[in-house]
Amino acid sequence: MNDMSDKPQTEEADADGGRDGGTKSFYKMAAVLDCFTRAKGQLSITDIVEMTGMPRTTIHRIVASLRDIGLIDQDGRRHDYRLGLKMFYYGSVVLANLDLNRHARPHVLNLHQITGEVVHLHMFDGSQMVCIEREEMGETRLTTLTTIEAAPTYCTSVGKAFLAFQHDTLIRRVAAEEGLQQRTEYTLTTIDALLDDLREIRERGYAIDNEENEIGIRCVGAPIRDSRGQIFASVSVSGPTERMPLTRIQGLAPTVIQTADQISRELGWNGRR
């Protein structure tokens, strides 16, 4: 049975009419889209009503409109909804045109050539670290990514390099959303352990992923600042543990920090911490 309602919406439509009504409708649509997360990728009408606090008839109407333009898809059972492929297309276009990518690319490539290891450039998207650029050994070189790849914040060097310089409220929110799941035996799974690690990262200026996200892989990452000095992204070098002992990690750290600072200056940062 179709979960969409065909009930008349005259009174509600009148309330949303006009310029002010159009703005309100836009915010309501955004509120519905915000309900979908990586942890909650499929939602029912009831779920969305509970999460937004809006009337069921309003949610029916908004979801129908979003479905009609391809921003939301409805599964075959006609009950649950998920973000549509058009959202993925928009996200890919955003990634391809970011100033961060354009300014960072030569520095990312240079870091890859210096280290001979995989280099990642990530940006915080509100919940996780999204990969903007990756350089690695191969017959063809990767430039701008056309697929959206995300990494957790609490157990990666790119994520912790970002988190370490954020407000405690944001750190705790992200940790709660991600759940501090134990990805390996070395993953920090309590908020106190994570906060202690982040304090050390702030003091030394770089983060280490010591097989916390994937066994056999170590990474070192440093934060990137925007023109206001706010940290919003990070760059890292990663490789297998046999090539990345902790002594090499410590040796690479100054170069990774220098690369992050060079990218930050390209973005307008004045060098003042």
MARKE-716148 format. One record per residue (C-alpha): residue number from 1; y, x, z. Coordinates in pm, 1 decimal, always signed. Each point is the difference from the previous one (the first is absolute). Layout:
<pts>
<pt num="NUM" v="Y" u="X" w="Z"/>
...
</pts>
This chain:
<pts>
<pt num="1" v="+0.0" u="+0.0" w="+0.0"/>
<pt num="2" v="+340.0" u="+134.8" w="-93.5"/>
<pt num="3" v="+196.0" u="+105.3" w="+306.6"/>
<pt num="4" v="+331.4" u="-67.3" w="-170.7"/>
<pt num="5" v="+184.1" u="-318.6" w="+86.0"/>
<pt num="6" v="+149.8" u="-239.6" w="-254.9"/>
<pt num="7" v="+204.5" u="-187.2" w="+259.2"/>
<pt num="8" v="+363.3" u="-71.6" w="-92.1"/>
<pt num="9" v="+241.9" u="+266.8" w="+119.7"/>
<pt num="10" v="+324.8" u="-187.1" w="-71.7"/>
<pt num="11" v="+155.2" u="+30.3" w="+344.2"/>
<pt num="12" v="-87.9" u="+369.4" w="+31.5"/>
<pt num="13" v="+112.7" u="+78.9" w="-352.2"/>
<pt num="14" v="+335.9" u="-164.4" w="+71.7"/>
<pt num="15" v="+36.1" u="+208.7" w="+313.9"/>
<pt num="16" v="-59.6" u="+317.2" w="-200.7"/>
<pt num="17" v="+224.1" u="-96.7" w="-291.4"/>
<pt num="18" v="+309.5" u="+183.9" w="-108.1"/>
<pt num="19" v="+97.6" u="+364.5" w="+33.5"/>
<pt num="20" v="-60.8" u="+19.7" w="+375.6"/>
<pt num="21" v="-328.8" u="-182.9" w="-40.4"/>
<pt num="22" v="-108.9" u="+242.7" w="-269.6"/>
<pt num="23" v="+66.9" u="+292.8" w="+232.7"/>
<pt num="24" v="-197.4" u="-168.3" w="+276.6"/>
<pt num="25" v="-288.2" u="-62.1" w="-238.2"/>
<pt num="26" v="+1.2" u="+367.4" w="-99.4"/>
<pt num="27" v="-25.6" u="+108.3" w="+362.8"/>
<pt num="28" v="-280.9" u="-246.7" w="+58.8"/>
<pt num="29" v="-191.8" u="+137.4" w="-298.4"/>
<pt num="30" v="+49.4" u="+351.1" w="+133.4"/>
<pt num="31" v="-126.3" u="-109.1" w="+340.9"/>
<pt num="32" v="-317.3" u="-133.9" w="-160.6"/>
<pt num="33" v="-56.9" u="+322.2" w="-196.1"/>
<pt num="34" v="+55.0" u="+203.0" w="+317.2"/>
<pt num="35" v="-299.6" u="-173.4" w="+156.9"/>
<pt num="36" v="-236.4" u="+192.0" w="-228.4"/>
<pt num="37" v="-91.7" u="+345.2" w="+127.7"/>
<pt num="38" v="-278.7" u="+249.8" w="-61.0"/>
<pt num="39" v="-173.2" u="-130.8" w="+312.0"/>
<pt num="40" v="+54.5" u="-364.5" w="-98.8"/>
<pt num="41" v="-33.0" u="-0.5" w="-375.5"/>
<pt num="42" v="-124.6" u="-358.3" w="-33.3"/>
<pt num="43" v="+159.2" u="-293.6" w="+179.3"/>
<pt num="44" v="-37.5" u="-375.9" w="+5.9"/>
<pt num="45" v="+284.9" u="-249.1" w="+5.6"/>
<pt num="46" v="-68.6" u="-49.3" w="+370.5"/>
<pt num="47" v="+25.1" u="+375.0" w="+61.2"/>
<pt num="48" v="+337.7" u="+18.7" w="-174.6"/>
<pt num="49" v="+131.9" u="-304.5" w="+188.4"/>
<pt num="50" v="-95.8" u="+162.2" w="+331.4"/>
<pt num="51" v="+146.9" u="+337.6" w="-94.5"/>
<pt num="52" v="+334.0" u="-131.3" w="-130.8"/>
<pt num="53" v="+51.0" u="-303.5" w="+219.0"/>
<pt num="54" v="+112.3" u="-199.2" w="-304.3"/>
<pt num="55" v="-116.9" u="-357.1" w="-68.3"/>
<pt num="56" v="-324.7" u="-38.6" w="-190.3"/>
<pt num="57" v="+171.1" u="-188.0" w="-283.3"/>
<pt num="58" v="+245.9" u="+287.0" w="-41.9"/>
<pt num="59" v="-281.0" u="+254.5" w="-16.3"/>
<pt num="60" v="-187.1" u="-212.8" w="-255.8"/>
<pt num="61" v="+306.5" u="-6.6" w="-223.7"/>
<pt num="62" v="+82.1" u="+370.7" w="+33.4"/>
<pt num="63" v="-358.5" u="+114.0" w="-55.9"/>
<pt num="64" v="-25.4" u="-223.1" w="-308.2"/>
<pt num="65" v="+315.9" u="+155.4" w="-144.5"/>
<pt num="66" v="-116.1" u="+355.0" w="+73.8"/>
<pt num="67" v="-337.4" u="-77.5" w="-154.8"/>
<pt num="68" v="+161.5" u="-142.5" w="-313.5"/>
<pt num="69" v="+194.6" u="+321.3" w="-64.9"/>
<pt num="70" v="-292.3" u="+229.9" w="+78.9"/>
<pt num="71" v="+116.8" u="+147.2" w="+331.0"/>
<pt num="72" v="-288.5" u="-167.7" w="+183.7"/>
<pt num="73" v="-356.1" u="-64.5" w="-117.2"/>
<pt num="74" v="-235.6" u="-268.8" w="+128.1"/>
<pt num="75" v="-367.2" u="+82.8" w="+30.2"/>
<pt num="76" v="-281.8" u="-199.1" w="-159.1"/>
<pt num="77" v="-68.1" u="-200.2" w="+314.3"/>
<pt num="78" v="+354.5" u="-140.3" w="-21.1"/>
<pt num="79" v="+69.7" u="+67.7" w="+366.9"/>
<pt num="80" v="+125.8" u="+356.8" w="+51.0"/>
<pt num="81" v="+282.3" u="+185.0" w="-171.8"/>
<pt num="82" v="+77.3" u="+366.4" w="-68.3"/>
<pt num="83" v="+283.9" u="+193.5" w="-160.0"/>
<pt num="84" v="-15.7" u="-11.3" w="-379.2"/>
<pt num="85" v="-33.6" u="+288.0" w="-243.9"/>
<pt num="86" v="+363.9" u="-42.7" w="-98.9"/>
<pt num="87" v="+90.0" u="+136.1" w="+343.9"/>
<pt num="88" v="-205.1" u="+311.6" w="-77.7"/>
<pt num="89" v="+184.4" u="+36.4" w="-330.1"/>
<pt num="90" v="+337.0" u="-20.9" w="+173.6"/>
<pt num="91" v="-110.5" u="+255.4" w="+258.7"/>
<pt num="92" v="-112.1" u="+242.6" w="-270.2"/>
<pt num="93" v="+335.2" u="-33.4" w="-176.0"/>
<pt num="94" v="+180.8" u="+75.2" w="+326.2"/>
<pt num="95" v="-208.9" u="+312.6" w="+58.0"/>
<pt num="96" v="+58.2" u="+123.4" w="-353.5"/>
<pt num="97" v="+378.3" u="-23.6" w="+35.6"/>
<pt num="98" v="+59.3" u="+130.3" w="+351.1"/>
<pt num="99" v="+270.8" u="+264.4" w="+39.2"/>
<pt num="100" v="-229.3" u="+168.4" w="+251.2"/>
<pt num="101" v="-261.2" u="+59.7" w="-266.8"/>
<pt num="102" v="+250.0" u="+137.4" w="-250.9"/>
<pt num="103" v="+164.3" u="+239.4" w="+247.0"/>
<pt num="104" v="-321.1" u="+107.4" w="+169.3"/>
<pt num="105" v="-224.3" u="+66.2" w="-301.9"/>
<pt num="106" v="+101.7" u="+363.0" w="-71.4"/>
<pt num="107" v="-30.2" u="+90.9" w="+369.1"/>
<pt num="108" v="-338.2" u="-170.0" w="+31.2"/>
<pt num="109" v="-122.9" u="+187.4" w="-306.6"/>
<pt num="110" v="+133.1" u="+329.5" w="+134.6"/>
<pt num="111" v="-172.5" u="-55.0" w="+335.0"/>
<pt num="112" v="-326.5" u="-69.3" w="-182.7"/>
<pt num="113" v="+35.2" u="+320.3" w="-202.9"/>
<pt num="114" v="+75.9" u="+206.5" w="+311.2"/>
<pt num="115" v="-287.5" u="-134.9" w="+208.9"/>
<pt num="116" v="-260.3" u="-86.1" w="-262.5"/>
<pt num="117" v="-84.0" u="-307.8" w="+206.6"/>
<pt num="118" v="+54.9" u="-373.0" w="-41.8"/>
<pt num="119" v="+356.9" u="-110.6" w="+72.4"/>
<pt num="120" v="+91.8" u="-357.0" w="+90.0"/>
<pt num="121" v="+338.8" u="-169.9" w="+17.4"/>
<pt num="122" v="+1.3" u="-320.7" w="+205.4"/>
<pt num="123" v="+260.5" u="-260.7" w="+90.6"/>
<pt num="124" v="-15.4" u="-250.2" w="+287.9"/>
<pt num="125" v="-23.6" u="-358.6" w="-128.9"/>
<pt num="126" v="+41.9" u="-179.2" w="+331.6"/>
<pt num="127" v="-359.2" u="+29.2" w="+114.8"/>
<pt num="128" v="-171.0" u="+297.5" w="-165.2"/>
<pt num="129" v="+77.7" u="+307.9" w="-205.0"/>
<pt num="130" v="+0.4" u="-70.2" w="-375.5"/>
<pt num="131" v="-85.1" u="+290.9" w="-232.1"/>
<pt num="132" v="+282.5" u="+64.4" w="-246.4"/>
<pt num="133" v="-119.6" u="+326.2" w="-154.2"/>
<pt num="134" v="-312.8" u="+213.4" w="+9.5"/>
<pt num="135" v="-57.0" u="+344.4" w="-149.8"/>
<pt num="136" v="-348.3" u="+146.5" w="-16.2"/>
<pt num="137" v="-211.1" u="+233.8" w="-204.5"/>
<pt num="138" v="-140.4" u="-148.4" w="-320.1"/>
<pt num="139" v="+11.1" u="-2.8" w="-376.3"/>
<pt num="140" v="+280.5" u="-251.7" w="-0.2"/>
<pt num="141" v="+292.2" u="-3.7" w="+240.3"/>
<pt num="142" v="+86.5" u="-308.9" w="+198.8"/>
<pt num="143" v="+367.7" u="-91.8" w="+2.4"/>
<pt num="144" v="+114.9" u="-346.4" w="+100.7"/>
<pt num="145" v="-284.7" u="-207.7" w="+137.5"/>
<pt num="146" v="-62.4" u="-328.4" w="-176.0"/>
<pt num="147" v="-219.7" u="-132.3" w="+278.0"/>
<pt num="148" v="+110.7" u="-63.4" w="+355.5"/>
<pt num="149" v="-191.0" u="+207.6" w="+254.1"/>
<pt num="150" v="+66.4" u="-32.9" w="+370.4"/>
<pt num="151" v="-85.4" u="+215.7" w="+300.1"/>
<pt num="152" v="+0.8" u="-91.0" w="+369.1"/>
<pt num="153" v="+280.3" u="+145.6" w="+210.0"/>
<pt num="154" v="-173.6" u="+86.5" w="+325.9"/>
<pt num="155" v="-268.5" u="+235.9" w="-133.9"/>
<pt num="156" v="+155.2" u="+174.7" w="-302.5"/>
<pt num="157" v="+247.2" u="+286.2" w="-11.8"/>
<pt num="158" v="+235.2" u="-196.0" w="-229.3"/>
<pt num="159" v="-13.5" u="-297.8" w="+234.6"/>
<pt num="160" v="+47.1" u="+191.9" w="+322.5"/>
<pt num="161" v="+279.5" u="+210.6" w="-152.2"/>
<pt num="162" v="+181.3" u="-329.2" w="-59.9"/>
<pt num="163" v="-91.6" u="-172.6" w="+327.3"/>
<pt num="164" v="+97.3" u="+293.0" w="+221.4"/>
<pt num="165" v="+369.9" u="-53.5" w="-73.3"/>
<pt num="166" v="+7.3" u="-379.3" w="+31.9"/>
<pt num="167" v="+104.2" u="-224.7" w="+285.4"/>
<pt num="168" v="-266.3" u="-74.0" w="+259.3"/>
<pt num="169" v="+9.5" u="-369.0" w="-93.2"/>
<pt num="170" v="-95.6" u="+71.4" w="-361.1"/>
<pt num="171" v="-273.2" u="+243.8" w="+104.0"/>
<pt num="172" v="-159.2" u="-257.4" w="+227.2"/>
<pt num="173" v="+27.9" u="-277.5" w="-259.0"/>
<pt num="174" v="-166.6" u="+207.2" w="-272.0"/>
<pt num="175" v="-270.0" u="+116.6" w="+241.1"/>
<pt num="176" v="-70.9" u="-358.8" w="+102.4"/>
<pt num="177" v="-18.9" u="-117.8" w="-361.7"/>
<pt num="178" v="-229.5" u="+282.1" w="-107.2"/>
<pt num="179" v="-211.8" u="-32.2" w="+311.2"/>
<pt num="180" v="-49.7" u="+376.0" w="+50.0"/>
<pt num="181" v="-348.2" u="-31.6" w="-143.7"/>
<pt num="182" v="-231.3" u="+297.9" w="+43.2"/>
<pt num="183" v="-40.0" u="+133.5" w="-352.9"/>
<pt num="184" v="-166.8" u="+322.4" w="+116.3"/>
<pt num="185" v="-102.9" u="+151.6" w="+331.2"/>
<pt num="186" v="+337.4" u="+179.6" w="+9.3"/>
<pt num="187" v="+222.8" u="-306.2" w="-51.0"/>
<pt num="188" v="+251.4" u="-73.5" w="+274.4"/>
<pt num="189" v="-82.9" u="-355.7" w="+105.7"/>
<pt num="190" v="+234.9" u="-63.6" w="+293.5"/>
<pt num="191" v="+375.0" u="-47.0" w="-11.0"/>
<pt num="192" v="+51.2" u="+258.6" w="+277.4"/>
<pt num="193" v="-192.2" u="+268.2" w="-192.1"/>
<pt num="194" v="+194.0" u="-82.4" w="-315.9"/>
<pt num="195" v="+337.1" u="+13.7" w="+178.4"/>
<pt num="196" v="-88.8" u="+339.1" w="+149.6"/>
<pt num="197" v="-90.8" u="+131.7" w="-346.3"/>
<pt num="198" v="+322.4" u="-137.0" w="-149.3"/>
<pt num="199" v="+204.3" u="+177.5" w="+268.2"/>
<pt num="200" v="-159.6" u="+330.9" w="-97.6"/>
<pt num="201" v="+71.4" u="-73.0" w="-367.3"/>
<pt num="202" v="+369.8" u="-60.1" w="+74.3"/>
<pt num="203" v="+19.3" u="+332.5" w="+184.6"/>
<pt num="204" v="-163.0" u="+213.4" w="-272.2"/>
<pt num="205" v="+127.0" u="-197.2" w="-304.0"/>
<pt num="206" v="-332.2" u="-64.2" w="-175.2"/>
<pt num="207" v="-314.5" u="-210.3" w="+40.6"/>
<pt num="208" v="-368.1" u="+91.3" w="-23.6"/>
<pt num="209" v="-288.6" u="-223.2" w="-100.8"/>
<pt num="210" v="-291.3" u="+188.1" w="+153.4"/>
<pt num="211" v="-284.3" u="-198.4" w="-161.4"/>
<pt num="212" v="+142.4" u="-314.2" w="+161.9"/>
<pt num="213" v="-4.2" u="-209.1" w="-316.9"/>
<pt num="214" v="-292.6" u="+157.5" w="-185.0"/>
<pt num="215" v="-262.6" u="+247.9" w="+114.1"/>
<pt num="216" v="+26.7" u="+329.8" w="-184.0"/>
<pt num="217" v="+369.3" u="-37.1" w="-91.2"/>
<pt num="218" v="+301.7" u="+152.5" w="+173.9"/>
<pt num="219" v="+363.4" u="-66.5" w="-89.7"/>
<pt num="220" v="+343.6" u="+118.3" w="+103.1"/>
<pt num="221" v="+302.7" u="-221.5" w="-61.6"/>
<pt num="222" v="+376.6" u="+6.7" w="+52.6"/>
<pt num="223" v="+264.7" u="-275.9" w="+4.9"/>
<pt num="224" v="+250.4" u="-80.2" w="-277.4"/>
<pt num="225" v="+349.6" u="-131.8" w="+75.7"/>
<pt num="226" v="+232.7" u="-221.7" w="-199.8"/>
<pt num="227" v="+373.5" u="+57.5" w="-44.2"/>
<pt num="228" v="+67.0" u="-136.0" w="+350.9"/>
<pt num="229" v="-255.2" u="+233.1" w="+156.5"/>
<pt num="230" v="-247.2" u="-280.7" w="+61.8"/>
<pt num="231" v="-366.5" u="+91.3" w="-45.6"/>
<pt num="232" v="-172.1" u="-238.4" w="-238.7"/>
<pt num="233" v="-259.4" u="+210.4" w="-184.4"/>
<pt num="234" v="-206.7" u="+316.6" w="+30.0"/>
<pt num="235" v="-179.7" u="+266.1" w="-201.0"/>
<pt num="236" v="-331.8" u="+165.9" w="+80.1"/>
<pt num="237" v="-249.9" u="+263.4" w="-107.2"/>
<pt num="238" v="-367.9" u="-78.7" w="+48.1"/>
<pt num="239" v="-330.7" u="+166.4" w="-67.1"/>
<pt num="240" v="-356.6" u="+45.9" w="+121.4"/>
<pt num="241" v="-39.9" u="+148.2" w="+347.1"/>
<pt num="242" v="-165.6" u="+316.1" w="-133.1"/>
<pt num="243" v="+320.0" u="+79.2" w="-191.7"/>
<pt num="244" v="+233.2" u="-146.2" w="+261.8"/>
<pt num="245" v="-79.2" u="+153.7" w="+339.7"/>
<pt num="246" v="+260.6" u="-68.4" w="+266.2"/>
<pt num="247" v="+138.7" u="+352.4" w="-44.1"/>
<pt num="248" v="+77.3" u="-76.6" w="-366.0"/>
<pt num="249" v="+144.5" u="-339.3" w="+94.8"/>
<pt num="250" v="+246.3" u="+177.8" w="+229.2"/>
<pt num="251" v="+80.6" u="+247.5" w="-274.3"/>
<pt num="252" v="+64.7" u="-274.2" w="-255.8"/>
<pt num="253" v="+216.1" u="-209.3" w="+234.2"/>
<pt num="254" v="+330.9" u="+184.6" w="-64.8"/>
<pt num="255" v="-46.5" u="-37.1" w="-376.9"/>
<pt num="256" v="-74.7" u="-372.0" w="+32.7"/>
<pt num="257" v="+306.0" u="-45.7" w="+222.9"/>
<pt num="258" v="+214.5" u="+190.5" w="-249.7"/>
<pt num="259" v="-124.2" u="-222.8" w="-282.6"/>
<pt num="260" v="+76.5" u="-313.9" w="+201.7"/>
<pt num="261" v="+350.1" u="+130.1" w="+75.6"/>
<pt num="262" v="+61.8" u="+85.0" w="-367.6"/>
<pt num="263" v="-95.5" u="-354.7" w="-100.3"/>
<pt num="264" v="+222.5" u="-138.8" w="+276.1"/>
<pt num="265" v="+299.0" u="+198.7" w="-128.3"/>
<pt num="266" v="-68.0" u="-127.6" w="-351.6"/>
<pt num="267" v="+35.3" u="-348.8" w="+148.3"/>
<pt num="268" v="+337.2" u="+84.5" w="+157.0"/>
<pt num="269" v="-94.7" u="+121.0" w="+348.2"/>
<pt num="270" v="+252.2" u="+253.0" w="+134.8"/>
<pt num="271" v="-254.7" u="+204.8" w="+194.5"/>
<pt num="272" v="+109.5" u="-112.6" w="+346.2"/>
<pt num="273" v="-285.9" u="-112.7" w="+221.1"/>
</pts>
